[in-house]
Amino acid sequence: MKLYKNVELNKRDAEKLKVFLKNNKIKFETSGVENLIHFECLVNKFEEVKINEFLEALDWQSEYFLI
């Protein structure tokens, strides 16, 4: 089952995540929120884990993982 999960990133890291999502064929939408980019990602559990591992590699704290 796929669910929408979200995260907000600065513009530099948002560009990196966009490339990652496109390369992995993960459906997503973005919008601007003040100085951040808000992502809505339609993911299954496996994709959620992959994205969280990618975010961890960017040295994010757990509050920035997909929720």
N, C-alpha and C positions, 0 to 999 in steps of 0.2 A: 504494500500500500504506500502511495506517495502522499506526503504532506508538505505544506508550505512552511519553510523555516526562514528566518531572517537574521540579518547582521548589518551593522553600520560600520563603514571603514572610511579612512581618509582617502583622498583622491589618488594618491600614489599607489596604495595597496589595493584600492578598488580596481584600478586598471589591471593589476596582476591577477586579481581574482576573476575578472571578466575573461581574460585569456584562458585561465585554468578551466572555467566553466564551459567555455566554447569548445576547447580541446577535448573535454570529457562529455560533450553533448548533453549538458545539464541545463534544463529550462530555467530561466531566471528573468526577472524584471528589476529595473533600478529606478530610483528617484532621488532627488537631492533633498537633504535635510540639513539646513544651515551649512556647516563646513564639511559635512559628511555625505557619503553616498549610501543610501539604504538599498539593500538587496532583498528580494523575495525569491527564494529558490524552491522549486518543486522537486523534492528528493525522496528517495527511499532510504532505508537505514544505511545501506552500504554507501550510497552517495554522500549522505550526511557525514559519515565517518571520514571519507576521503576529503571532503571540504574542510572538516575540522583539523585533520592532519595538515592540510595545506596552510590553514590559518596559523596553526601552531608553529609551523616552519617560518612564518613571518614574525614570530616572537610575540604573538598576541597573548593577552591574559584570557582566562576562561570566560570572562564576561563578554568577550567579543566573538565567541564561538556561535554557531548557528543555534538559535533558540526557537 
